Amino acid sequence: MRRLEAFAPLGASHHGTLTLSFELRSKSRLRARLEDGEEVAVSVPRGRVLRNGDLLCGSDGLVVRVQAADEEVSIARAADPEHLARVAYHLGNRHVALQVGPGWVRYLHDHVLDDMVRSLCAEVRLEQAPFEPEGGAYDALAHHQHGGDHHPVHAVSDHGNRHHSTAVGESERPPGPGSVPHRLAQLRLASQALPVGGFSHSRGLEGAVAAGWVHDEETASLWILGVLEHAICPLDGAVLWRLHRGWRADDQVAIRRWTLFLRASRESAELALEDEQMGRALARLLTGCAAAARTHQDLPVSFVCEFARAAAQWGLSGEDALLAFFWSAIESQVGAALRLLPLGQTAGQRILERAAPAIERAMVRVPAIADDDVGGFTPGLALASAWHETQYSRLFRS
């Protein structure tokens, strides 16, 4: 098999064409076929994304031109430039790779992202086209050092898999969002070491185990990710998103509205008590004294509300708060499963690995949820939680 391991100068004559999708062009090592069917091995420096028109050469003198393949992409347009800027902001904030053109942005098709973009007053159309997303500023410098002048380099991981890019390189981020203190605040909120007593609650999981619904790794994964999709995301996550905005804007009306809404949406006394007890603990941590724990003396204490308050006080964005909240909830459920079932730590890590794309989908979904659509539907969770209140023997609090 012939190997292509170096870049030829632009303008050199080539003797073959290598057509690749963006995902394959983002890999540093791959096997592929030229248009004439010959199989070749491609090996380029890590961090180097192949762009349409790049020329690769082998030690035997073979020169091959890279061609970006047509693939399914979504193209967003908006009549109002402000709407398009808002679309680009929200997509970039989710680390989605974007190709920018006059009056439009393009990204690899994802129906969840499409729904979010439409909710931001933009038109979305599917098409088959080459995908050439923007790279960071420092990526562009690296690419020009290779002699290219047509596209900046797109960052990839050490393992050759593509990262979604934003328009600003990692090292360019200003103090604040993206800084070490900012990230540590997010990790602190997501940590199981946060002294709120989350380890003492199972959120209905122990009831589901007792009922026989959850009995191994597969059923535990289905239960945990199902609760995320149908309860935590559309209810807790959606309310957290609104409460965070309320705390940032000091909108006491919104804080009151959504705290009461969340309390009324708890489907069992146990779920309401869990939210209240963890909320009290977090409020004490934030205020430093129990007497000042309740911002509104006539409102029920809520962990979701206090979590949003902490995120706002610590300078975290709504997206940062959601990610920390979702990860904390999933990790807590996995920890409960390991105590309730004959599962090892490796099984727990596999569940957490499967949770990553589910969390990403939830992150995209929450901002697009309208006020009238906030709420979950999990009758099994409600039953399991209610049964747990009178369960004869249990590990977790009720």
Buried (B, 14 or more C-beta within 10 A) or exposed (E): EBBBEBBBEEEEEBEBEBBBBBBBBBBBEBEBEBEEEBEBBBEBEEBBBBBBBBBBBBEEEBBBBBBBBEBEBBBBBBEEEEBBEBBBEBBBBBBBBBBBEEEBBBBBBBEBBBEBBBBBBBEBEEEEBBBBBBBBEBBBEBBEEBEBEEBBBBBBEEEBEBEBBBBBBEEEEEEEBBEEEBEEBBEEBBBEEBEBBBBBBBBBBBBBBBBEBBBEBEBBBBBBBBBBBBBBBBBBBBBBBBBBBBBBEEBEEBBBBBBBBBBEBBBBEBBBBBBBBBBBBBBBBBBEEEEEBBBEEEBBBBBBBBBBBBBBEBBBBBBBBBBBBBBBBBBBBBBBBBEBBEBEEEBBEBBBEBBEEBBBBBBBBBBBBEEEEBBBEBEBBBBBBBBBEEBEEBEBBB
